[in-house]
Amino acid sequence: MRWFRPSFPQLLLAAFLLIGLLLGATALRALFSLESLMAQSRASAAQAVELTSAAQSLSERSVAMERAARQSLVLRDAQLRQQFDDGARQAQEILRRLEDNDLPAQTGQAWRQQLAQVTSDLDDPTEPALDQDRLIAQSFREMDLLNRTVAQQVQAIMAERNTALQDRLDLSRQQLAIQVTGSILLSAAMAIGFGVWLARPLQRLEKAIVGLGENRLTDGIDIPGPPDIQRVGQQLEWLRLRLTELDADKARFLRHISHELKTPLASIHEGVAVLGDGVAGALNENQSEVVRILQHNTHSLQEQIEALLRFNAAAFEARQLRRQPTDLRALVDHQIETLRLRWQSRQIQMRVTGDAPPLQLDPEKMGSAIGNLLINAIRFAPPASRVEVVLSRTPGLVQIDVIDEGPGIDEQDRAYVFEPFYRGRRQPDDAVRGTGVGLSIVQEYIQAHGGRAQLLTTERGAHFRIELPHAA
């Protein structure tokens, strides 16, 4: 038999059923406890009524017995004596019921002795009737005292039973409170445990999908868990391999087409240069103008091909980081020093503020990303303006802000500034038109480091920010 491996919906259903059964069992336990307590309460109330009625009946029977005994003594009536005997039997039956319900045996024995004394006085033929009546009256007064004692003891029995019932009620309430609290806590713990356990494969799936979306194709995808989740993981692994193949095919195509274009383009460029130098003969003014147009276009085309190669190389190298502890402030200072001729020729002031802790970075690729942002800022900044670089630290992040005082980014271009070969509408008049790959390379390198590059809104100029993760 194959081992049964439940799917994710089945596990989720089992978790809900298990928690539901636990809470249902607790609810049933509480219901049964409540029903038992209610039954005990009803039984206790019925017993209280019965005992009270029995004590009252005993007292009433004693009164009837006294009346029948004294009348039979005076009238010498056998029927009245029979009423006394019947009342005595009923009274003793009531007394037995009271004794069965915890009436002290001493009290019952004393009551029977008193009844026997009354019976003995009635049956004594030697005593005058008047003396017998007086003795019987005295005996019934003592029996009345015993009846009051019985009533008091019955009240004490009921009070004791009520106290015991109240104690059982309190104990049951405490036990029920403990059970309900324990069930709720256990259900919460089970819900959290099941939630974490079941959410872990989904988190891995989400991480894998994010990795594919961010073009991190080197890490294999293996999602443990229920069979249906594993199948999704296998499909994502297939997709990763397919994207890797497509990416490799794209890189080979770009390298091949770039190489194939550079060779004839170099020949065209050399031929145009020969024509421009007059080696093949003197050119008239119109021919010279055509040669200049050809030189400009071949130069632009060569720049586009080289930009394509740079971007392709950057996209490939972004997956091969060589991390090492890097001083970010020193890296920024080095890039600014490397670009000194550019910003000094335009009389631009470079200002660096703030500091950052050492990070595990690839200094070459991170330096290239920062350098591209600085080149972009210097290119767009007006002469004699200022470019500011601010390093700061927030919880879990290190930020690098590059701010210039140029024309800024057109609102329609903001969503596309990081796309390859996209050039915005606002271009500086005194600079060569860019290739549109600098910011794309910045994004490739920053995303490879697990960070984010973004364009922020500002009233003047452009404000780019790099965010890099940092473990506190």
Steps between C-alpha positions, in 0.01 A plus 500: 500500500624845418550729798218749514627855460223755547478806281505858625116537504472167684755611759318830540168317542657261752636795699157666510331171595751431778457846649122475455492162674701637791271799542192282446615251765554786741154639424341156550691456824374837619145409394510167685647666810228763492231237455642294789508804725145591405387143574673510837344835572153372413552187711626708790198730477264202487669339801483829688125522434457135596697532825325820598161342424597187696610704804177697485295180459675347802400799706142485368479125571619564854219750553242257356642217711476712815138590428404139424689365804346741750150463355525120505620519859205710608232329287649150509428482128672221307466684169687801637768266628523351152549852357786545746661173391460589132651842561787337691575266206488790252723709725754218526497463118568870465778466758659216300498715185667778693761260633562378146575863414771541765289580807719403800408158639510634858215738421292224343569270795399769750177566306412127498572473871268791562232333287546177695456696824172645372381156398598359838309774681191430292516127573557536880160409665625571851529875460194722541380661178594847620855398585530315167387810311751714683784253426398474134483879467850524649629232262357679196657830612835321504414347161428848371846605609638203311297602195660844514839334529416289194395814308825676597709199401312476170584867436862428588501201261360718220752774573783244496376358172468847351855576609623174348309576180647850492847353553445256214370787289809709575729203431321424174517865400873510570557175313288623213685832491833313495376271225362783288813711549723202425295414192516857373876522560557157348280590202689827456832316523379239252369770267832686515696176460290384206510849351879519518540142380262544208620851415866398478465331156299797377771737620758293315281515191468875534876535546563284195256703288657826618842358413380417149348845468831659605689280253686303768528182297805336656329361812312174453138477616410212731178546696436230763146446623174344378501340152304781333745759638791286384349483153480879486863516615601257225320713243680809630832311477416411140417865436832605658696262277307619197566866586867419554517342156320796343728743681807313379359493147436874519852568625652286223284670241596845622870413504478346158302779337713766665818334377357457151400865493823642636720352227319649196431816696871545564564458128233757417643738758851464358373544145312816592812628679708435184247690293498785748880525494494539119709190436269395219493851358384844591135535601273786421290669768194277456712184505676619815163558667390143411827364641448691826145358530634150439773549761246622757259212437771233503632644824149496654441147380831389648403657833166320493668165438753560776217603736316180411810299582550686826142440609516132404827461691356681801189277503723193490753622756222605742447131578866449591563727796829487688398640835746631753488752788482840331525853636213670318622855572845418363339343193297817434807722551695284256233529232485876543879524471490285186253746343693809612577625147133480403358702789791745519471580130138603563589681825262272691532472877493143631386462859490177702333485842419223747658163553408133483620180666712250304288274280557168326506624140667443168702824496553497123134463408375728778760760396375472142139556614595806710722628219216478247273705730776759546566515124129548440481777764811680365369474144166664584622748764535860374850649506606644838220307678532235770462124515440360846554143621340411836572178687257404776381202698149389594391181682617215279606725209789717380400778260703687238331811360635677188341841446571748218364842404428420136172510307375186673302211351191564293186363665431277199849351522504411870355150453759410233830647618644160601401322177786413263570749217228740613600866471285767654359810339710744699856483369777754567577725205876498552546122536505202266176304503534198729450134414234432763671204670666669798197491731415149380845382607448675835177308553656166399789536747288632787238227463778240490606627844142458628439875501285747311565801277225758470426849378355730764280803448672835548416861415826559314744274320509122531521297821608137470524270802672166551379283789716210613404246767706508818465263797510702822 
